[in-house]
Amino acid sequence: MSKVRIIPLGGLGEVGMNCMVFETDTDAIILDCGAMASHHQWLGFDFIIPEFTYLKSIQKKIKALVITHGHEDHIGAIPYLLDEVEIPKIYCSTYAYEILKFKLNKLNKSKANFEFIDINTEYVEGDFSFSYYPITHSIVESHLVYLKTPAGNILHTGDFKVDPKPYINWEINWDLLKNKNVDLLLSDSTNSEKAGRSTSESSLYDSFKQKISSATGNVFVCCFSSHSPRMQLIFDVSKELNKSVVLVGASMLKFFDINRRLGYLRLEGVDLITDENKIDLSSNKNVFLCTGSQGEYSAAMSKILRDENSNVKLREQDTFILSALKIPGNEINVRYLINSVSAIGCKIYHHGSDNVHTSGHAYQDEQKQIFEFFNPTQFLPVHGDYEMLRTHAKTAKDTIKDINVIQMIDGQVTVFEDKKIRLIDEVISARKRWVRGREVGAMDDRSLKERKKMARDGAVFAFFFYENGKLYDLPQLHFLGFECDAEIEKQIVEDFAKDLRAKPMVLEDCEAVLGRIVKKYLGHKPAVRCKIGS
C-alpha cells in the first residue's frame, strides 16, 4: 500500500495560519491556506502567512487546494499563494468563494479556478478522493472533509463545535457520516483545555434581550463580522425590542452583504441602518454592530473611541457588549479596548459571567463525542498551540484506549502507511512571512530586524560630505522616534566629526562609529544610517 506524507506548514504549534499538505509519490493536495494576526502591530504588519518554498518544490504534484471554511486563518494567505504556486483548482463553498473573490479583486488578482462543492459528493484528484459534510462553527458553510487515500481513510473536522441548537441552520449531519470508516482523525484542538461542552449559540438570545432592553442609552455590540449567527441574533433581538440596527465598519458591511445575497439572514421587520449619516443618537434606540473585538487599531470600534467617526459617538449613558473571545496574543489590545470604554463610564458586558459570547470551537466533551462516533485508530491533533495539541492528545488517549497519537508541529513530517501514522526525522522549511499591503517579507530577514530595532530604539540618520578622510562640514543628524536634547546632539556631532577626520572610513564604519557615540550619550543604541555626499 502506498504511503501519504502529512506536512503542516502552519497552524500546529500556534493559533492561526492553518495550512496542511497531503502528498503521495505522484500527487499532492493542500488543505486550507490561512493567515495569522500579527501580534506585533507596532512593527506595521497586516498579518502573517506561511512560507511556500516547499509547495514550490512539489509544484508538479499539486492537484488542488481544498478549503474547509471561510475564516481568515484558513483562507487569508491564498492570494499570496497564487502569486507563487500554480494551483490547478480550488475547492470551496459559495460562501468562502465570496470572501476570496473580494480579497482577490482588492489585490487585483484573478488567476484562480474555483470548483463549488456540494455536500456528500465525492471529488477525485489524483491519488486522493474527498467529500464535504456540514459542521457547526461560528461562520456558515463550515465543513469537515472525508479524505480517501492509498494509505487509508482520513477525516479532518475543520473548525467545529457540536451545537444541538445552532442559531443558523448549519449543523453536523450524523446520518451522513455514520457509515464512514475513519482510520486517521485530524481534529480542531482550540478549546481542548476547556472541560465540558460549549454553550449553544441559541442560549445567548435571552441574555442579549435582557441587556439591550435594560440599556438607558444606545448599545454597542462588538463582534467578529464573519459571525453570521451572531449577526442574525442581534437583528432578531433588536427587532423584538423595536431597536434600530446600525452596521459600522467596512468588514461588517461586507459580510452583511454576503450573508444577505446568499440567503443566510432573515431581515423582514428589521430596522436596519447602513448609512451612518441617518443615525439619530439622541433616540437612544440604536444597536451598533461594530468590528474591532480584538482591539484592532483600524477597526470601527477603535476609531469610535479615538473620536474619528463624526456620526457615531460612545457616551457615558451607553452600553458596550464585547461579544467575542480574546484570540491568544491579543490580550493587551483587548484590555486596552475595554479600559478605553470604561474611561467613558459606559456599562460594560464581556465574555465570562455575562453570557454574551459562546465559542465556535468544541470543548472536551464534544471532542470526546467525535472520538466515540468515528472511533479512529490514529489521531493527529491540529489547529492549536503546543499545549492545546498536547491536551487534545490526552483526551484522545483517555477516550480510546489503544489509539495511536502523534503530536507534531509545523515543518515536521508524518507518514501515513497501512492505516497507521509515524513521525519521521525529516523537517521541511515552515518559516513565517509578514504581509504589509502588497509587500511580503520573511520574518527572519534583515528588514524585520531593522523594524524591530527602530520600533524599540528609534533611528538616527546622518548626512555629511566626506571623501578620503576629509569632512567638508559638520554632519547633520535627524532623530526619529525620540527627541534628543540640543546640547547632547551637539556633543554627538562634534565627537562624530572628530572620528571621521581621524582616519578614512567606509560607510559601514561610519555607521558603527556613530552608533557607539550615540549609545555613549543616550544609553541606548538606535538604528543608525548614514548618507555620504562627495
C-alpha positions, 0 to 999 in steps of 0.5 A: 500500500502506498504511503501519504506524507502529512506536512503542516506548514502552519497552524500546529504549534500556534493559533492561526495560519492553518495550512496542511499538505497531503502528498503521495509519490505522484500527487499532492493536495493542500488543505486550507491556506490561512493567515495569522494576526500579527501580534506585533502591530507596532512593527506595521504588519497586516498579518502573517502567512506561511512560507511556500518554498516547499509547495514550490518544490512539489509544484508538479504534484499539486492537484488542488487546494481544498478549503474547509471554511471561510475564516481568515486563518484558513483562507487569508494567505491564498492570494499570496499563494497564487502569486507563487504556486500554480494551483490547478483548482480550488475547492470551496463553498459559495460562501468562502468563494465570496470572501476570496473573490473580494480579497482577490479583486482588492489585490487585483488578482484573478488567476484562480479556478474555483470548483463549488462543492456540494455536500456528500459528493465525492471529488477525485484528484489524483491519488486522493478522493474527498467529500464535504459534510456540514459542521457547526462553527461560528461562520456558515458553510463550515465543513469537515472533509472525508479524505480517501487515500492509498494509505487509508481513510482520513477525516479532518473536522475543520473548525467545529463545535457540536451545537444541538441548537445552532442559531443558523441552520448549519449543523453536523449531519450524523446520518451522513457520516455514520457509515464512514470508516475513519482510520486517521482523525485530524481534529480542531484542538482550540478549546481542548483545555476547556472541560465540558461542552460549549454553550449553544449559540441559541442560549445567548438570545435571552441574555442579549434581550435582557441587556439591550432592553435594560440599556438607558442609552444606545448599545454597542455590540462588538463582534467578529463580522464573519459571525453570521449567527451572531449577526442574525441574533442581534437583528432578531433581538433588536427587532423584538425590542423595536431597536434600530440596527446600525452596521459600522465598519467596512468588514461588517458591511461586507459580510452583511452583504454576503450573508444577505445575497446568499440567503443566510439572514432573515431581515423582514421587520428589521430596522436596519441602518447602513448609512451612518449619516441617518443615525439619530443618537439622541433616540437612544434606540440604536444597536451598533454592530461594530468590528474591532473585538480584538482591539484592532487599531483600524477597526470601527470600534477603535476609531469610535473611541479615538473620536474619528467617526463624526456620526457615531459617538460612545457616551457615558449613558451607553452600553458596550457588549464585547461579544467575542473571545480574546484570540491568544496574543491579543490580550493587551489590545483587548484590555486596552479596548475595554479600559478605553470604554470604561474611561467613558463610564459606559456599562460594560458586558464581556465574555465570562459571567455575562453570557454574551459570547459562546465559542465556535470551537468544541470543548472536551466533551464534544471532542470526546463525542467525535472520538466515540462516533468515528472511533479512529485508530490514529489521531493527529491533533491540529489547529492549536498551540503546543499545549492545546495539541498536547491536551487534545492528545490526552483526551484522545488517549483517555477516550480510546484506549489503544489509539495511536497519537502523534503530536507534531508541529509545523515543518515536521513530517508524518507518514501515513502507511497501512492505516497507521501514522509515524513521525519521521526525522525529516523537517521541511522549511515552515518559516513565517512571512509578514504581509504589509499591503502588497509587500511580503517579507520573511520574518527572519530577514534583515528588514524585520530586524531593522523594524524591530530595532527602530520600533524599540530604539528609534533611528538616527540618520546622518548626512555629511560630505566626506571623501578620503578622510576629509569632512567638508562640514559638520554632519547633520543628524535627524532623530526619529522616534525620540527627541534628543536634547540640543546640547547632547546632539551637539556633543554627538556631532562634534565627537562624530566629526572628530572620528571621521577626520581621524582616519578614512572610513567606509560607510559601514564604519561610519555607521558603527562609529556613530552608533557607539557615540550615540549609545555613549550619550543616550544609553541606548543604541538606535538604528543608525544610517548614514548618507555620504555626499562627495 
